[in-house]
Amino acid sequence: MADEIEWTPEKIKALREHMGLTQKALGEELGMRQQTISEWETGMYRPRRSTSRYLKLVAERAGFVYHVEGKEPGGESNQD
């Protein structure tokens, strides 16, 4: 999918902190265990595709600024 975000450990933690949530609270928001959030933030595991899409929706709802690889935050391509 062209506009899919790669949810790195840093982006997941930044989203959680932007929302002012603990790992447990973010897990509850997503229907996940706190341990799963911790594993994402440490890089042990990555979110599955369906969870990545949900994370994107949560991020947009929270006003979290991120960018898709190869695009600037406004959606403009930075590749020639």
N, C-alpha and C positions, 0 to 999 in steps of 0.2 A: 504494500500500500504506500503510495507516494508521500502522504502526509503523516505517516506514522512516526511517533516519537520513540527514540531509543531512551528508555528510562534507566539511566545510570544510577548507581548508588547515591551520587551527589545530588542528582535532580530529585530523587525520591525524598531524601532527607530535607532538601531545600523546600520542597512542596509542603512537607509535614510541618516544618518550622514556620513557613509562611502562614499556614493555617492556624498556628498556635496550638498544635495537637501533640500529644505524646504518641509513642508507637502504638500503645494500646488503643487510644482514641481513634487514630487513623485506621487501625485494624478493624475496629467496630464500624467505622464509616464505610469501609470496603467489604465488610463481612469476612474478614480474615483474622487470623490469630496474631497477637503481638509478635510472636516468634517469627512469623512470616515476614512482617515488616522489618524486623531486625536483620533477617537473612538477606533481604533486598538491599538494605542500607550498608551492609558489610560486603556485599558483592558475592555472597555465597550462592545466591540464586537470583534470577531475573524474573520479573512478572511475565506471565503468559500473555499471548496476544490479546485475548478478550479482557484480561485485567488491565493491560496497557491502554486499551481504548477507554475503559472506565476511569483510569487514572487521568487520562486526558480530559474527560468531561468534568471530573472533580476539580482539576487544575483550572480549567476555564471558568467554572462557576466561582472559584475562589479568587479569580483575578491574578493567578500565578503567571508570571511572564517567563516563557521558555521559548526556544526556537527549534524548529525541525532541522536536522542535519542537512546542510546544503541550501538553507533558506534563511533569510534575515527575519527578525521578529515580525515584521509587517507582512510576511508572506512572499517577499521579493526574492527571487533566486540570486544567489551570490556566485553561481557557477557560470562560466562562459561556455 
